[in-house]
Amino acid sequence: MLVPSILIDLEDLHKSHHYQEGLGLKEAISEGVYSRIRPVVMIALMGSLGLLPAATSNGMGSEIQKPLAIMICGGLIICMLLSFTVLPQLFYLAYRKKDNNKSK
């Protein structure tokens, strides 16, 4: 779940930076993140809310399903937050030298 989301985010950030001449690197990254907010949040919420009954159940057999559901819900939410905070910063660090060379 994490890898396809990150690849799509990187592709959007890369396209917004290279196909729109005149935008700086920071503006292109901001635009790329802004265009991916809704789909990523919807995917994370769908998965988390779908597993919420399993994560909060106390019935028979829930001893096995409950920890897995809690782990998946937490992982989806953490992945969503990281894709909006850490991924753009890593993209900026990777492409800032190329952006400085173009502006000179």
C-alpha positions as CSV (number, residue, x, y, z in Angstrom):
1,M,0.0,0.0,0.0
2,L,2.8,2.4,0.9
3,V,5.0,1.8,-2.2
4,P,2.4,2.5,-4.9
5,S,1.3,5.6,-3.0
6,I,4.8,6.9,-2.8
7,L,5.5,6.2,-6.4
8,I,2.4,8.0,-7.5
9,D,3.3,11.0,-5.3
10,L,6.8,11.1,-6.6
11,E,5.5,11.0,-10.2
12,D,3.1,13.9,-9.5
13,L,5.9,15.9,-7.9
14,H,8.2,15.2,-10.7
15,K,5.7,16.1,-13.4
16,S,4.6,19.3,-11.7
17,H,8.3,20.4,-11.4
18,H,9.5,19.6,-14.9
19,Y,6.4,20.3,-17.0
20,Q,5.7,23.7,-15.6
21,E,8.6,25.9,-16.5
22,G,8.7,29.0,-14.4
23,L,7.7,27.4,-11.1
24,G,10.4,27.1,-8.5
25,L,11.1,23.8,-6.9
26,K,9.2,24.6,-3.6
27,E,6.1,25.8,-5.5
28,A,6.1,22.7,-7.7
29,I,6.4,20.5,-4.7
30,S,3.6,22.4,-2.9
31,E,1.4,22.0,-6.0
32,G,2.1,18.3,-6.3
33,V,1.3,17.7,-2.7
34,Y,-1.9,19.7,-2.9
35,S,-3.1,17.7,-5.9
36,R,-2.6,14.4,-4.1
37,I,-4.2,15.3,-0.7
38,R,-7.7,14.1,-1.4
39,P,-6.9,10.7,-3.0
40,V,-4.4,9.7,-0.3
41,V,-6.6,10.8,2.5
42,M,-9.6,8.9,1.0
43,I,-7.5,5.7,0.6
44,A,-6.2,5.9,4.2
45,L,-9.6,6.7,5.7
46,M,-11.3,3.9,3.7
47,G,-8.9,1.3,4.9
48,S,-8.9,2.6,8.5
49,L,-12.6,2.9,8.8
50,G,-13.2,-0.4,7.1
51,L,-11.0,-2.2,9.8
52,L,-12.4,-0.1,12.7
53,P,-15.0,-2.7,13.6
54,A,-12.3,-5.5,13.7
55,A,-10.0,-3.2,15.8
56,T,-12.7,-2.5,18.4
57,S,-14.4,-5.9,18.6
58,N,-14.4,-7.9,21.8
59,G,-16.2,-11.0,20.5
60,M,-15.0,-14.5,20.1
61,G,-11.9,-14.8,17.9
62,S,-11.1,-11.1,18.2
63,E,-7.9,-11.9,20.1
64,I,-6.3,-12.8,16.7
65,Q,-7.9,-10.2,14.5
66,K,-7.8,-7.2,16.8
67,P,-4.0,-6.7,16.9
68,L,-3.7,-7.0,13.1
69,A,-6.5,-4.6,12.5
70,I,-5.0,-2.1,14.9
71,M,-1.6,-2.4,13.2
72,I,-3.0,-1.9,9.7
73,C,-5.1,1.1,10.7
74,G,-2.1,2.7,12.4
75,G,0.1,2.0,9.4
76,L,-2.3,3.5,7.0
77,I,-2.6,6.7,9.0
78,I,1.2,7.0,9.6
79,C,1.8,6.4,5.9
80,M,-0.6,9.1,5.0
81,L,1.1,11.6,7.3
82,L,4.6,10.7,6.1
83,S,3.6,11.1,2.5
84,F,2.6,14.7,3.2
85,T,5.5,15.6,5.4
86,V,8.7,13.5,4.8
87,L,8.3,12.7,1.1
88,P,8.2,16.3,-0.1
89,Q,11.2,17.1,2.0
90,L,13.2,14.2,0.6
91,F,12.1,15.2,-2.9
92,Y,13.3,18.8,-2.2
93,L,16.7,17.5,-0.9
94,A,17.2,15.3,-4.0
95,Y,16.3,17.9,-6.6
96,R,17.6,21.2,-5.0
97,K,21.0,20.9,-6.7
98,K,19.4,20.5,-10.1
99,D,17.1,23.4,-9.5
100,N,20.1,25.6,-8.5
101,N,22.0,24.7,-11.6
102,K,19.0,25.6,-13.8
103,S,18.6,29.0,-12.2
104,K,22.2,30.0,-12.8
